[in-house]
Amino acid sequence: MARDEDDFFAARNSVSVQHAIGEPLDAFSLEELARRVAFLRAEIERIDAEIHRKKASLDVAAAFFKKGST
């Protein structure tokens, strides 16, 4: 296998997964698709955690200012 092909396949099999919404998926193996699904699920969990953290922060701020205005 030529060096360029080694680099190409190493890049496709790297731990870092990038996904573009609407990207054609027919060129990806089952393993690559499963890795993308796992990556996207982890990213959704990370985003959900941030949403909950920000909502909690807003709730604390709202309670503080509500308490001070009465």
C-alpha positions as CSV (number, residue, x, y, z in Angstrom):
1,M,0.0,0.0,0.0
2,A,1.4,3.4,-0.9
3,R,2.1,5.9,1.8
4,D,-0.7,8.3,0.6
5,E,-3.2,5.5,1.0
6,D,-1.9,4.7,4.5
7,D,-2.4,8.4,5.5
8,F,-5.9,8.4,3.9
9,F,-7.1,5.3,5.8
10,A,-5.4,6.4,9.1
11,A,-7.2,9.7,8.9
12,R,-10.6,8.0,8.2
13,N,-10.1,5.6,11.2
14,S,-8.9,8.2,13.6
15,V,-10.6,8.7,17.0
16,S,-11.7,12.1,15.9
17,V,-15.0,11.9,14.1
18,Q,-16.3,14.7,12.1
19,H,-19.8,14.6,10.7
20,A,-21.6,16.9,8.3
21,I,-25.4,16.9,8.4
22,G,-26.8,15.5,5.2
23,E,-23.4,14.0,4.2
24,P,-23.7,11.0,1.9
25,L,-23.2,7.9,4.0
26,D,-22.9,5.2,1.4
27,A,-19.1,5.3,1.3
28,F,-18.7,4.5,5.1
29,S,-18.3,1.0,6.5
30,L,-20.6,-0.4,9.2
31,E,-17.8,0.3,11.8
32,E,-17.5,3.9,10.7
33,L,-21.2,4.4,10.8
34,A,-21.4,2.9,14.3
35,R,-18.6,5.1,15.4
36,R,-20.4,8.2,14.1
37,V,-23.6,7.2,15.9
38,A,-21.7,6.8,19.1
39,F,-20.0,10.1,18.6
40,L,-23.3,11.9,17.9
41,R,-25.0,10.3,20.9
42,A,-22.1,11.5,23.1
43,E,-22.3,14.9,21.6
44,I,-26.1,15.1,22.3
45,E,-25.5,14.1,25.9
46,R,-22.8,16.8,26.2
47,I,-25.1,19.4,24.7
48,D,-28.0,18.3,27.0
49,A,-25.7,18.6,30.0
50,E,-24.8,22.1,29.1
51,I,-28.5,23.0,28.5
52,H,-29.3,21.7,32.0
53,R,-26.4,23.6,33.5
54,K,-27.4,26.9,31.9
55,K,-31.1,26.4,32.9
56,A,-30.0,25.7,36.5
57,S,-27.9,28.9,36.5
58,L,-30.8,30.9,35.1
59,D,-33.2,29.5,37.8
60,V,-30.7,30.5,40.5
61,A,-30.5,34.0,39.1
62,A,-34.2,34.3,38.7
63,A,-34.8,33.1,42.3
64,F,-32.2,35.5,43.6
65,F,-33.7,38.6,41.9
66,K,-37.3,37.5,42.7
67,K,-36.3,37.2,46.3
68,G,-34.7,40.6,46.4
69,S,-37.6,42.4,44.7
70,T,-40.3,41.5,47.3
